Amino acid sequence: MTDDSELRGEYEHAADSLGELAPQDYALEHGYDPSTGDRYRKVLNSFYADWHRPETLARSKSIRRDACLRAKRERGVPVTPICRELGLNVGNVNAWLKNGDMSKVSLENATRLARAFRAA
């Protein structure tokens, strides 16, 4: 399909760069390789981001959890009044704070909680 195309050279260079790896495997192992050209950058970066979304989400929630725990420990900020103010389930928030159960709180609510704990 690329025999008569201006993309032929770029395609061959990208294929050589990937070697035996499928593009998604290459992206997972190495991230974006600038030598493959800009046409592939968005696709590989998008795939990489989607593939690692669960880890990124958990890391983001963990950072917010640490901020909440720090405020709770240093300033004695109580959990229940903040949960009531935000309309959140106290049991879910406690499971997130005490046990680190990331499934109990969304990123949006983790952000709201971190802000509330900082403001308290």
C-alpha positions in Angstrom: 0.0 0.0 0.0 2.9 2.4 0.6 4.9 1.6 -2.5 4.0 4.8 -4.3 3.4 6.8 -1.1 5.5 9.6 0.4 5.1 7.7 3.7 7.1 4.7 2.5 10.4 5.9 3.9 8.9 7.0 7.2 7.0 3.7 7.5 10.2 1.6 6.8 12.1 3.6 9.4 9.4 3.1 12.0 9.2 -0.6 11.2 13.0 -0.9 11.5 12.9 0.9 14.8 10.3 -1.5 16.2 12.2 -4.5 15.2 10.4 -7.7 16.2 8.1 -5.9 18.7 4.5 -5.0 17.9 4.0 -1.2 18.2 2.1 -1.5 21.4 4.8 -3.7 23.0 7.5 -1.2 21.9 5.5 1.6 23.4 5.1 -0.2 26.7 8.7 -1.1 27.0 10.3 2.1 25.6 7.8 4.8 25.4 7.8 7.0 22.3 10.9 6.9 20.1 11.4 10.3 18.4 13.1 8.6 15.5 9.9 7.0 14.4 8.4 10.3 13.4 5.6 12.6 14.6 2.9 10.6 12.9 3.4 7.8 15.5 4.0 9.9 18.6 0.3 10.6 19.4 -0.8 7.0 18.8 2.0 5.5 20.9 1.7 8.1 23.7 -2.1 7.6 23.7 -1.7 3.8 23.9 0.9 4.1 26.7 -1.3 6.5 28.7 -4.4 4.2 28.3 -2.5 1.1 29.2 -1.0 2.7 32.4 -4.2 4.5 33.4 -5.0 2.3 36.4 -1.6 2.7 37.9 -1.7 6.5 37.2 -5.1 6.8 38.8 -4.0 4.8 41.9 -0.9 6.9 42.2 -2.9 10.1 42.0 -5.4 8.9 44.6 -2.5 7.8 46.8 -1.0 11.3 46.8 -4.3 12.7 47.8 -4.7 10.1 50.5 -1.3 11.0 51.9 -2.2 14.6 52.1 -5.4 13.8 53.9 -3.6 11.6 56.4 -1.0 14.2 57.0 -3.6 16.9 57.8 -5.5 14.4 60.0 -2.4 13.5 61.9 -0.8 17.0 62.2 -3.9 19.1 62.8 -6.3 16.5 64.2 -8.8 17.0 61.3 -11.9 14.8 61.9 -13.2 12.6 59.0 -16.9 12.5 59.7 -17.7 16.2 59.5 -15.8 16.5 56.3 -17.6 13.6 54.8 -21.0 15.1 55.8 -20.0 18.4 54.3 -19.0 16.8 51.0 -21.9 14.3 51.0 -19.6 11.3 51.0 -20.0 7.9 52.6 -17.9 7.8 55.8 -17.3 4.1 55.6 -15.9 4.3 52.1 -13.7 7.3 53.0 -12.4 5.5 56.1 -11.7 2.3 54.0 -9.7 4.5 51.7 -7.8 6.3 54.4 -7.2 3.5 56.8 -6.7 0.5 54.4 -5.7 2.3 51.2 -8.6 0.7 49.3 -8.5 2.8 46.1 -11.8 1.4 44.8 -13.7 3.2 47.5 -13.1 6.8 46.4 -13.1 8.3 42.9 -10.3 10.6 41.9 -12.7 13.5 41.9 -13.8 12.7 45.5 -10.2 12.1 46.6 -9.3 15.6 45.3 -12.3 17.1 47.1 -11.3 15.4 50.3 -7.7 16.6 50.0 -8.9 20.2 49.5 -11.3 19.9 52.5 -8.6 18.4 54.8 -6.1 21.2 53.8 -8.8 23.9 54.4 -9.9 22.5 57.8 
